[in-house]
Amino acid sequence: MSIRRLVLSLAVAAGFWAPGARPALAEIVVGVAVPRSGAYVAIGEQVLRGIEAAARDANTAGGLNGETIVLDVQDDACDSNKATAVANHFVQSKVGLVVGHVCSNASIAASEVYAASGVVMITAASVAARLTDRGLPTIFRVCGRDDDQARLSATVLAERFRDRKIALIQDLTPASRALAAATKDNLNRIGINEAMSVAFSPSDADDAALADRLKGAGIDVVYYGGDAAEMGRLVRISAERGFRPQWFGTSAIATQEFARIAGPASNGVLMTFYLDPSRQPAAAAVVQAFKADGVDPTGSTIYGYAALQALVAAGNFARASDPRTIAATLHRERFDLVLGPVGFDAKGDVTAQGYVIYVWKDGAFTPAGK
């Protein structure tokens, strides 16, 4: 896919402007790896939309260390092999800074290539604990971790549904399997045992059979770490078959695709997702700019913005654009981003607030409260 050349356009957004900032003269290519095909296209579009806006706003303010940001956007389809190929493309192209990938399996595979070559990778959406637990010095994320997500899910299940029949289901994908296992472990540790634990292969027929099985077992609450399309279909098919439990999803359904597929049955579905920065003062100017363009910065959009914004903030603070200096600066300093004032710990995890609970209603999700 060709490099996208971004021109100076909108007014400067929060976090980039400095008095007397001059237009950048040289160019610096930043790699962008998102799914533009496959099951996670909707989340990829959110992340890319945020990255493009952040690049535009940074360029308006003078770029990254005086260099105009140019994006090289590549499709990894959330596939580990394709992600590795994309990573090798960036390394061979002498790209030292990458925003991506979206899916954890893709990020983990690609991060090995980046770490070996000294490339900085920062992801807006990969939540697997293993990504940063390896302590690779150039790998970062602005989103939360799946072990934190699983702990919150288990806590909510225990507090709200202690006396109800809970089913934990997963569809054999790495992310779904990991979240189901971690949630089960945390729930059992609290002293709550699930009524059922089921693995299934999503399809219309299997979804219908699973719905009938759960209904026959008298299940009240169903936890599922599937993506927006799979969970949306399962929720809709279950409702059509007269099975309407309390559904509990994860950050993988934080896209309107879920509500579109599930239809009215999406109302009342609970979901764990990162703190919504679009509701925070630090993101107000950016959110307003999105809305002025007719864009609802939902889901991972602001996190895509924050990922590139962090690279720019580190480069401008250190007055450098080389990946080694930017990585060291990200680990050492704190920055005012659209997420608020944040830093990155020794593993590369962001210090921003973690997951909260949301509820779907009328095609949108809002904080569920306690």
C-alpha positions in Angstrom: 0.0 0.0 0.0 1.4 3.4 -0.9 2.6 5.9 1.7 0.0 8.5 2.7 1.4 12.0 2.5 -0.4 14.2 5.0 -0.6 17.9 4.4 -0.9 20.7 7.0 -4.6 21.4 7.6 -6.7 21.7 10.7 -6.0 24.0 13.7 -3.6 22.6 16.2 -5.0 20.1 18.7 -4.1 19.8 22.4 -0.7 18.3 23.2 1.2 19.4 20.1 1.1 23.2 19.8 4.0 25.3 20.9 4.3 29.1 20.5 6.3 29.9 17.4 6.2 26.4 16.0 7.4 26.3 12.4 6.3 24.2 9.6 8.4 21.0 9.3 10.8 20.8 6.4 12.2 17.2 6.3 10.1 14.1 6.4 10.0 11.2 8.8 8.1 8.0 7.8 6.1 6.4 10.6 4.8 2.9 9.9 1.2 2.1 10.6 0.0 -1.6 10.9 -3.7 -2.2 11.2 -6.2 -4.8 9.9 -7.8 -3.5 6.7 -9.1 -6.9 5.9 -10.5 -9.7 8.0 -12.7 -9.8 11.1 -11.2 -6.7 12.9 -11.5 -4.1 10.1 -13.9 -1.9 12.2 -11.4 -1.6 15.0 -8.6 -1.1 12.5 -10.5 1.8 10.9 -11.0 3.4 14.4 -7.3 3.2 15.1 -6.2 4.4 11.7 -8.6 7.4 11.9 -7.1 8.4 15.2 -3.5 8.0 13.9 -4.2 10.1 10.8 -5.7 12.9 12.8 -2.8 12.9 15.2 -0.3 13.1 12.3 -2.2 15.9 10.7 -2.3 17.9 14.0 1.3 17.2 14.7 2.4 18.4 11.3 0.3 21.6 11.8 2.5 22.2 14.8 5.8 21.5 13.2 5.9 17.7 13.0 8.2 15.4 15.0 11.4 17.1 15.9 10.9 19.5 13.0 10.2 16.7 10.4 6.9 16.2 8.6 5.2 12.9 9.5 4.4 10.7 6.6 2.4 7.5 7.2 3.2 4.2 5.6 0.0 2.3 6.2 0.1 -1.5 5.9 -2.6 -4.2 6.3 -1.7 -7.1 8.6 -5.3 -8.6 8.6 -4.7 -9.4 12.3 -2.7 -12.4 11.1 0.6 -13.3 12.7 2.4 -14.2 9.5 1.3 -11.1 7.7 2.2 -9.0 10.7 5.7 -10.4 10.6 5.9 -9.6 6.9 4.7 -6.1 7.6 7.3 -5.7 10.3 10.1 -6.9 8.0 8.8 -4.4 5.3 9.2 -1.5 7.8 12.7 -2.7 8.9 13.9 -3.0 5.3 12.4 0.4 4.6 14.4 1.9 7.4 11.3 2.9 9.3 12.2 3.3 13.0 8.8 4.2 14.5 5.7 2.1 14.1 2.1 2.6 15.4 0.5 -0.9 15.5 -0.5 -3.6 15.5 -4.1 -4.0 16.6 -4.6 -7.7 17.5 -2.4 -9.1 20.2 -1.2 -12.1 18.2 -0.1 -9.8 15.4 1.7 -7.4 17.8 3.5 -10.2 19.6 4.7 -11.7 16.3 5.8 -8.4 14.9 7.4 -7.2 18.1 10.1 -9.8 17.9 11.2 -8.3 14.6 11.0 -4.7 15.9 12.9 -5.5 19.1 15.7 -7.2 17.2 16.1 -4.2 14.9 15.6 -1.4 17.5 12.3 -0.2 16.1 9.9 1.4 18.4 6.4 -0.1 18.3 3.5 1.4 20.1 0.0 -0.3 20.0 -3.4 1.3 20.5 -5.3 -1.9 21.0 -3.2 -5.0 21.8 -4.1 -6.2 25.3 -2.2 -9.5 25.8 -0.1 -9.4 28.9 2.7 -11.3 27.1 3.3 -8.4 24.7 4.9 -6.3 27.4 5.7 -8.9 30.0 8.8 -9.9 28.0 10.3 -6.5 28.8 11.3 -5.6 25.2 12.6 -2.1 25.6 11.1 -0.6 22.4 7.6 -2.1 22.7 4.8 0.0 24.2 1.0 0.3 24.4 -1.4 3.0 25.3 -4.3 0.6 26.0 -4.9 -1.8 28.9 -3.8 -5.4 29.5 -6.0 -8.5 29.3 -5.1 -9.7 32.8 -6.5 -6.4 34.2 -9.6 -6.8 32.0 -10.1 -10.4 33.3 -9.7 -9.3 36.9 -12.4 -6.6 36.5 -14.7 -9.0 34.6 -14.4 -11.6 37.4 -15.0 -9.0 40.1 -18.1 -7.7 38.4 -19.4 -11.2 37.8 -18.9 -12.0 41.5 -20.4 -8.8 42.8 -23.4 -8.6 40.6 -24.2 -12.2 39.7 -22.9 -14.3 42.6 -26.1 -16.3 43.0 -26.8 -16.6 39.2 -25.8 -19.4 36.8 -22.7 -18.1 34.9 -21.4 -19.6 31.7 -17.9 -18.8 30.4 -17.6 -19.4 26.6 -14.8 -19.0 24.1 -14.4 -19.6 20.4 -10.9 -21.1 20.3 -9.3 -17.9 19.0 -6.2 -16.9 21.1 -7.7 -13.8 22.5 -11.1 -15.4 23.4 -9.4 -18.4 24.9 -7.0 -16.3 27.0 -9.7 -14.1 28.3 -12.0 -16.9 29.2 -9.2 -18.8 31.0 -8.1 -15.7 32.9 -11.6 -14.7 33.9 -12.3 -18.3 35.1 -9.1 -18.3 37.1 -9.9 -15.0 38.8 -13.6 -15.9 39.4 -12.7 -19.2 41.0 -10.1 -17.5 43.1 -12.8 -15.2 44.5 -14.8 -18.3 45.4 -17.3 -18.4 42.5 -17.6 -21.4 40.3 -19.1 -21.1 36.8 -22.0 -23.3 36.0 -20.6 -24.1 32.5 -17.4 -23.6 30.5 -17.9 -24.1 26.8 -15.7 -23.9 23.7 -17.4 -23.6 20.3 -16.8 -22.8 16.7 -18.9 -19.8 15.7 -21.4 -20.3 12.8 -25.2 -19.8 12.5 -25.8 -23.5 13.2 -23.3 -23.7 16.1 -24.6 -20.5 17.6 -28.1 -21.7 17.5 -27.1 -25.1 19.1 -25.1 -23.2 21.8 -28.0 -20.9 22.6 -30.3 -23.9 23.0 -27.7 -25.7 25.2 -27.2 -22.6 27.5 -31.0 -22.0 27.7 -31.6 -25.7 28.6 -29.0 -25.4 31.4 -30.8 -22.4 32.9 -27.9 -20.1 32.4 -28.5 -16.5 33.6 -25.2 -14.8 32.6 -22.9 -15.5 29.6 -19.3 -14.2 29.5 -17.8 -14.2 26.0 -14.5 -12.7 24.7 -15.4 -12.9 21.1 -15.1 -10.2 18.5 -17.9 -7.8 17.5 -19.2 -9.8 14.6 -19.2 -13.2 16.4 -20.7 -11.9 19.6 -23.2 -9.8 17.7 -24.5 -12.8 15.8 -24.6 -15.0 18.9 -26.6 -12.4 20.9 -29.0 -11.9 18.0 -29.5 -15.6 17.3 -30.0 -16.4 20.9 -32.7 -13.7 21.3 -34.4 -15.1 18.2 -34.5 -18.4 19.9 -36.0 -17.0 23.1 -32.7 -17.0 25.1 -32.0 -13.6 26.6 -29.4 -13.9 29.4 -27.2 -11.1 30.7 -24.5 -11.0 28.1 -21.0 -9.8 29.2 -18.4 -9.0 26.5 -15.0 -7.5 26.3 -13.1 -4.6 24.6 -13.4 -6.7 21.3 -17.0 -5.5 20.9 -16.3 -1.8 21.4 -17.5 -1.0 17.9 -20.9 -0.1 16.5 -20.6 -3.2 14.3 -21.6 -5.2 17.4 -24.9 -3.3 17.8 -25.6 -3.4 14.1 -25.3 -7.2 14.0 -27.0 -7.9 17.3 -29.8 -5.4 16.7 -32.2 -4.6 19.6 -30.8 -7.6 21.5 -27.6 -5.5 22.1 -29.5 -3.4 24.6 -28.3 -4.2 28.1 -25.1 -6.1 27.1 -22.2 -5.3 29.5 -18.7 -4.8 28.3 -15.2 -4.1 29.7 -13.3 -1.4 27.8 -10.6 1.1 28.6 -11.5 4.4 30.1 -13.3 6.4 27.4 -10.9 9.4 26.8 -13.4 11.1 24.5 -15.3 12.1 27.7 -12.2 13.5 29.4 -11.1 17.2 29.4 -7.7 16.3 27.9 -9.3 15.1 24.7 -11.9 17.8 24.3 -10.2 19.7 21.5 -9.5 16.5 19.6 -13.0 15.2 20.0 -14.5 18.5 18.9 -12.3 18.4 15.7 -13.5 14.9 14.9 -17.1 15.9 15.4 -16.7 19.0 13.3 -15.6 16.6 10.5 -18.7 14.5 11.1 -16.8 11.7 12.8 -17.8 10.0 16.1 -14.4 9.2 17.8 -15.7 6.1 19.4 -14.0 2.9 20.5 -10.2 2.9 19.8 -10.1 6.1 17.8 -8.7 8.3 20.6 -6.2 5.5 21.5 -4.9 5.5 18.0 -4.5 9.3 18.3 -2.7 8.8 21.6 -0.3 6.2 20.3 1.1 8.6 17.6 0.8 11.6 19.9 3.1 9.8 22.4 5.8 9.2 19.8 5.6 12.9 18.8 5.7 14.1 22.4 8.7 12.0 23.2 10.6 13.1 20.1 9.9 16.8 20.6 10.8 16.5 24.3 14.1 14.9 23.5 14.6 16.9 20.3 15.3 13.7 18.5 13.6 11.3 16.1 15.8 8.2 16.4 14.0 5.2 17.9 16.5 4.6 20.6 16.2 8.1 22.1 12.4 8.1 21.7 12.1 4.7 23.5 14.3 5.9 26.4 12.3 9.1 26.7 9.0 7.2 26.7 10.2 5.1 29.6 11.6 8.0 31.5 9.2 11.0 31.1 5.5 11.8 31.5 3.5 13.5 28.8 0.2 15.3 28.5 -1.7 13.3 26.0 -5.4 13.0 25.1 -5.4 10.3 27.8 -4.3 12.9 30.3 -0.9 13.0 32.0 0.7 9.6 31.5 4.0 7.7 31.4 5.2 4.2 30.6 6.5 1.7 33.0 9.6 -0.5 32.6 7.6 -3.0 30.6 6.1 -0.4 28.2 2.6 -0.4 29.7 0.9 3.0 30.0 0.2 4.4 33.4 -3.3 5.6 32.4 -6.5 4.4 34.2 -7.4 0.9 33.3 -10.7 -0.8 32.4 -14.2 0.2 33.3 -17.7 -1.3 32.7 -19.9 -0.1 29.9 -23.5 -1.0 28.9 -24.9 -1.0 25.4 -28.1 0.9 24.7 -29.7 2.1 21.5 -26.5 1.3 19.4 -24.0 3.0 21.7 -22.1 2.1 24.9 -22.0 4.3 28.0 -20.4 3.8 31.5 -22.5 1.3 33.4 -21.8 2.7 36.9 -21.5 0.5 39.9 
